[in-house]
Amino acid sequence: MKYWLLTTEYPPFFGGGISTYCYCTATMLQRNGHEVTVFVNDSRVKGFTEDYQKEIRIVRFNPSQTGSSSFLGHVTNISYEFAYVVKHFIEKEGKPDIIEAQEYLGTGYYLLQFKKLQYEWCNEVKILITMHSPAFLYLEYNHVPLYKYPNYWIGEMERFCIQAADVVISPSDFLVKEVGKRLTYLHKNIYVVPNPFISLEEEEVVEGVAEGEEIIFYGKLSAQKGTFKLLQYFEELWLDGFKEKLTLIGGEDIVYHPEGKTMGTIVRGKYSEYLNNGLLRLEGPIPPSKVASRLRRAKVVIVPSTVDNLPYVVLEMMSLGLIILVSKQGGQAEAITNGFDGFEFDHLEPKSFHAQLNRILNLTVDQRAFIRQNALNSVRNRYNLEVVYKQKLKVIQNELAAQGTSKSFPFIRQPADCTYPQILQKGVNGMLSIVVPYYNMGKYIEETIDSIKKSDLTSKEIIIVNDGSTDPESLRKLIPYRTDPDIKVVDVPNAGLASARNIGAESATGEFLAFLDADDQVATDYFSKATKVLGTYDNVHFVGAWTQYYEGSNKVWPTFTPEPPLVLFHNLINSSGLIFKRATFLYAGKNDKEMPFPGLEDYESVISLVENGFNGVVIPEKLFLYRVRKDSMIRGVSNVKKQVLCDYISHKHRKVYAAYGSELFSLTNANGTGTVLDNPSLDYQSFQRFPFNNPVTREVISLIKKNRVLKKIALRAFSKFIK
């Protein structure tokens, strides 16, 4: 089997849970005869590098191949670059049997978008998503503002990965249920498969574990990892006369956002009394090669996470024959049997921690030996590579054998079933009607019509709606089109853009409908790609694309699938350049001619469609060319007019706005007014103060992350910056 694994973390430069999982998984598959390639982004390399580690191919790539970092946020750009690299290698080597990607940070988001949008290079490739640590869940427990950009958008990418995957695996039932509280799963291809584990004794010779003398927390300090809860429990014990010491071993540099300080700084400040009297000790991170020898002195290792998947620290400690005390709030509780090979407490019953810790400290030598041996046996029997391989292979084989394609696009939040009256005619099957509203645009109309005629879609008709043009030159430019057999010119009294679009739609005969302003253009393959998607999915009713500005600007607007609540907060899509199912547009998307000011009729049309359950998608390519003119209509829409128009839209569509009222309230609180936003992948607040979105500063940030001294300096600066 040809198996590709996409990850943002891989040894030797990363040592966390995702890195460990990917190393163990790649090793497991390679040992069983599969051809394994690991793709990992690495800003230190130029282009691509390929090397082999124990017969596993490692492809490292610089995530700057496409230039998308100039208009996409950092995390979103990495996802797009992963898709590009996969495309590059598929075209060079052919398709793999399966691609596995992490859900964390939406790594597989754009790959899945291209697959679902029917791109031939990937539409038949099976994609497996592994749930590790979704940011939309972990940020919540770390008290990071979920609705602030780009956090919310990253969560949307992760949610889409879970919904769109051919199959999803999770290391714990806990994680499946916890995510399920925040996301209604669209499919049932979700399986619990334990993480494979290569025990430390396979990597190095470990002598027998001596009787421990320390109580240890091992892991990064964070709210989600239970650091605050653990210290609260111990402070209660110490105040009650408890004499045992607690040692915290792990990274201290995670920023706790509500305080704007690192976890190490907070702990050292709040618990200075216990640090001074020796009851509490902070040791900092230790290299993986030193874990076994350092942790051997533990009488108990505590894993107090408030939420977690299946942290490798549990398996590592059990494989060393150490006694562990874990919280019930995570997959760590599924790794043990309470009182047999470890111990469990419940954060919802705080006194259970005290009781269980006391129970462990009072174990006899024989009881401790019994627990230790059982822990060793459990890891060997349940998480060794061969046992996990058989479980994972069964899931993969079932998916590879599955046939058929879905007629439904996997929107994150599936709308209710929607139908429109059967009396509406679909039109000529497969044909696209392109409506060009025209008012005194003689200067540009030839370029616009020429771009339509160059389209690779053969079944199309062009309708120019002359909205009462008065300019003699513009009227003259229409003369040859009146006798062109491929073009129909409809003359109407001037009534504005909304009216012209509606008249054009009603005059059209195609199954599909597009609008193109008389000064814009389209790429040759836009119409064919859009109509292919519309013809594939019953639940996709309009299609957009990324927008390339020209003439007055060379910027790119990377638009996004317009799902609520985000599309209600601000426009996500170039609504002036969409391709529709014509019957849908006529039923629920016609432009409102009664809006207080012109300018947002097409955005209101999208909201109307979405409110009625008619969703759309975006092709992540620059396929629409938008001319930036000083005298364009949109430039005449002031901020005050935008606010008035948005008020009009929200009141007209109060039903859908009310349904997402809580989310919209939080999005506005976190990001300010949506009238000035159009790209949820960006960190707008940082951009206002720091020039993060350029190659030089991105390289500086990358270097800081790799240097411990510079990182500490940057964290101190960050603490002052956010106050």
QUIWOWO-V201826 format. One record per helix or strand of 3 or more residues. SS is the DSSP state (H for helix, E for strand). FROM is the first residue (numbers start at 1). LEN is the number of residues. Records with the same first field share a line. If there is no record, write none. Layout:
BEGIN
SS: FROM-LEN, FROM-LEN
END
This chain:
BEGIN
E: 2-6, 35-7, 48-6, 56-6, 98-5, 126-6, 167-4, 190-3, 214-5, 246-4, 280-3, 298-6, 324-4, 342-4, 428-11, 460-8, 487-6, 510-6, 540-11, 579-3, 615-13
H: 17-15, 68-3, 74-20, 104-3, 109-8, 135-7, 151-14, 173-8, 200-4, 227-13, 263-8, 272-5, 288-8, 312-8, 331-5, 351-11, 365-18, 385-17, 445-9, 472-11, 497-11, 526-11, 566-4, 582-8, 601-11, 633-4, 639-14, 654-6, 661-11, 674-3, 684-4, 695-12, 708-14
END
